[in-house]
Amino acid sequence: MSSIEKSVSDPLAGTYRLGDRIVNRLGYGAMQLAGPGVFGPPKDRDAALRVLREAVASGVNHIDTSDFYGPHVTNRIIREALHPYRDDLVIVTKIGARRGEDGSWIPAFSPGELIQAVHDNLRNLGLDALDVVNLRSMFDTHHPAEGSLEPPLTVLADLQRQGLVRRIGLSNVTAAQIAEGRRIAPIVCVQNLYNLAQRADDALLEDLGRQGIAYVPFFPLGGFTPLQSSTLTSVAGRLGATPMQVALAWLLHRSPNILVIPGTSSVAHLRENLAADRLTLSPQILAELDGIAS
C-alpha cells in the first residue's frame, strides 16, 4: 500500500464555494478529451466517455470545458457521457475564443460571437442555462495582458440577466481586469496559469481568497510541457507517490480557495490524479517544494 492510500481516511481537498454552489476542490478538466492540440475528435471516443463517467462516479462534481475545445468536441462528449446531469454537478465553460481551420486560437469578442458561443455551449451540453461561464481574455493568447474587458463582459452580464448564464468567471486576466469585471457583474472564479513552478499569481491568489473568490489554475501539471524537477521527483519517491500527484497535492495545500482541474484521457491516470487529495505534505516538504519556483 502506498503512503497516499494510508495517509488519511478522508480526502484532504474538501470543498469550496463556486458562486452559490459548493464543489469538491479536486475536479476534472475536459480539454484532453479532444484530439491532438485540442483540435478535432479524440482517437478513442469510448475511452473519453469512460473517463467522464469514472470521474463523476468517483465524486468529481466540477467539470471544466469549452465549446472551443475541438471545437464542439468535448461538450458533445460530456453530454453523451453524463446527460441527464446529476444535480450536484457544476459544468464550467469558457467563451472569448474560436478556432481557425488550422487549429489556431482566435479572439472572439464581438457581441455576436459571444452570444453565439453561449448558445453553442447550451446546445452541445444539452442545458437550458450554463452554470458558470468564464470570459477568457485574448489580448495575449497565452498570458494575461492589459486591456478593457468591459464590452464583452457587458454582453455576458446581459446574457446572465436573460437567465442563459447563472454565474460569471474570468480567465487569463490581470488584477486590474478582475477589478473592472467586478464593477460589471459578480465574479465567482478566476482561471489563470498557475502551478508548482509558475507562480506569478501568488499575490493575486491570496487576494482572491480574502474575497471568497475561487482560483482555478489551468495547466496545474504544466500543460503541454509537463512539470519536471529533481526536487519534485525526490519528494515523490520519499512519499511513495508520483511527481504529478505531489504537484496536485501542493496546489490543494497552497490555499483553500484553489479548485484543481487536472485533465486526462485515461481512466488509470484519472484515478492517479484523484488519489492526490489523500496525500499529506508536511511543512518541511512544502518548504522544499516551494523552492522549485525560485
Residue pairs with C-beta under 8 A, 6 or more apart in sequence:
2 240
2 241
3 239
3 240
3 241
3 279
4 239
4 240
4 241
4 245
4 275
4 276
4 278
4 279
5 275
5 278
7 278
7 279
7 280
8 278
8 280
11 24
11 26
11 277
11 278
12 249
12 252
12 253
12 277
12 278
12 279
12 280
13 24
13 25
13 26
13 252
13 260
13 277
14 24
14 25
14 256
15 22
15 23
15 24
15 25
16 22
16 23
16 25
16 214
16 256
16 257
16 258
16 259
17 212
17 214
18 62
18 90
18 92
18 132
18 167
18 188
18 189
18 214
18 259
19 132
19 166
19 167
19 186
19 188
19 189
20 167
21 90
21 131
21 167
23 61
23 62
23 90
23 259
24 59
24 60
24 61
24 62
25 252
25 256
25 258
25 259
25 260
25 277
26 60
26 248
26 252
26 260
26 273
26 274
26 276
26 277
27 60
27 61
27 62
27 63
27 64
27 259
27 260
27 261
28 52
28 55
28 60
28 62
28 63
28 64
28 261
28 262
28 263
28 270
29 63
29 64
29 65
29 218
29 261
29 262
29 263
30 52
30 63
30 64
30 65
30 69
30 74
30 77
30 78
30 263
31 38
31 64
31 65
31 66
31 69
31 74
31 263
32 38
32 263
32 264
32 265
33 42
33 48
33 51
33 52
33 69
33 73
33 74
33 77
33 78
33 263
33 265
34 40
34 41
34 42
34 69
34 70
34 73
34 74
35 41
35 42
35 43
35 70
35 73
37 103
38 69
38 70
38 103
39 70
39 99
39 103
40 70
40 73
40 103
41 70
41 73
42 48
42 73
42 77
42 265
44 265
45 77
47 265
47 266
47 267
48 77
48 81
48 265
49 77
49 80
49 81
50 267
51 264
51 265
51 266
51 267
51 270
52 63
52 77
52 78
52 81
52 82
53 81
53 82
54 267
54 270
54 271
55 63
55 270
55 274
56 82
56 86
56 89
58 270
58 271
58 274
59 274
60 274
61 86
61 88
61 89
61 90
62 89
62 90
62 92
62 259
62 261
63 78
63 89
63 90
63 91
63 92
63 261
64 92
64 93
64 191
64 216
64 261
65 74
65 75
65 78
65 91
65 92
65 93
65 94
65 125
66 74
66 75
66 93
66 94
66 95
66 97
66 121
66 136
67 74
67 75
67 93
67 95
67 117
67 120
67 121
67 124
68 94
68 95
68 97
68 98
68 99
68 105
68 108
68 117
69 75
70 76
70 99
71 98
71 99
72 120
72 124
75 93
75 121
75 124
75 125
76 124
78 91
78 125
79 124
79 125
79 126
82 89
83 125
83 126
85 91
85 127
90 131
90 132
91 125
91 127
91 130
91 131
91 132
92 131
92 132
92 133
92 134
92 169
92 189
92 216
93 121
93 125
93 130
93 132
93 133
93 134
94 133
94 134
94 135
94 136
94 171
94 191
95 108
95 114
95 117
95 118
95 121
95 133
95 134
95 135
95 136
95 156
96 107
96 108
96 109
96 114
96 117
96 135
96 136
96 137
96 138
96 152
96 171
97 105
97 106
97 107
97 108
97 136
97 138
98 106
98 108
98 113
98 117
99 105
99 106
100 106
105 138
105 141
106 138
107 138
107 139
108 114
108 117
108 138
109 138
109 151
109 152
111 151
111 155
114 152
114 155
114 156
114 159
115 155
115 159
118 130
118 133
118 156
118 159
118 164
118 165
119 164
121 127
121 130
121 133
122 128
122 129
122 130
122 164
129 163
129 164
129 165
129 166
130 164
130 165
130 166
131 166
131 167
132 166
132 167
132 168
132 169
132 188
132 189
133 156
133 159
133 165
133 167
133 168
133 169
134 168
134 169
134 170
134 171
134 189
134 191
135 149
135 152
135 153
135 156
135 168
135 169
135 170
135 171
135 181
136 171
136 172
136 191
137 144
137 145
137 147
137 149
137 170
137 171
137 172
137 173
137 177
138 172
139 145
139 146
139 147
140 172
143 172
143 193
144 172
144 173
144 174
144 177
144 192
145 174
146 174
146 176
146 177
147 177
148 177
148 180
149 170
149 173
149 177
149 180
149 181
150 180
150 184
153 168
153 180
153 181
153 184
153 185
154 184
156 165
156 168
156 185
157 168
157 184
157 185
159 165
160 166
160 167
160 168
160 185
167 186
167 188
168 181
168 185
168 186
168 187
168 188
169 187
169 188
169 189
169 190
169 191
169 214
169 216
170 177
170 178
170 181
170 187
170 189
170 190
170 191
171 190
171 191
171 192
171 218
172 191
172 192
172 193
173 181
173 190
173 192
175 204
175 207
178 187
178 190
178 204
178 208
181 187
187 213
188 213
188 214
189 213
189 214
189 215
189 216
189 259
190 204
190 208
190 213
190 214
190 215
190 216
191 215
191 216
191 217
191 218
192 201
192 204
192 215
192 217
192 218
193 200
193 201
193 217
193 218
193 219
193 223
194 200
194 201
194 205
194 215
194 217
194 218
194 220
194 251
195 217
195 219
195 220
195 221
195 222
195 227
195 247
195 251
196 227
196 229
196 232
196 247
196 250
196 251
196 289
196 292
196 293
197 222
197 227
197 229
197 292
197 293
198 219
198 293
199 293
201 215
204 215
205 215
205 254
205 255
205 257
205 258
206 255
208 214
208 215
208 257
209 215
209 255
209 256
209 257
212 257
213 257
214 257
214 258
214 259
215 255
215 257
215 258
215 259
216 258
216 259
216 260
216 261
217 251
217 258
217 260
217 261
218 261
220 247
220 248
220 251
220 260
220 261
220 262
221 227
221 244
221 247
221 248
221 262
222 228
222 247
226 244
227 243
227 244
227 247
228 243
229 243
229 292
231 288
231 289
231 291
231 292
232 243
232 246
232 247
232 289
232 292
233 243
235 243
235 246
235 285
235 288
235 289
236 242
236 243
236 245
236 246
239 246
239 279
239 281
239 285
241 249
241 276
241 279
242 272
244 262
244 272
244 273
244 276
245 272
245 273
245 275
245 276
245 279
246 276
246 279
246 281
246 289
248 260
248 262
248 273
248 276
248 277
249 276
249 277
249 279
249 280
249 281
250 281
250 286
250 289
251 258
251 260
252 258
252 260
252 276
252 277
253 281
253 286
262 273
264 270
264 273
281 289
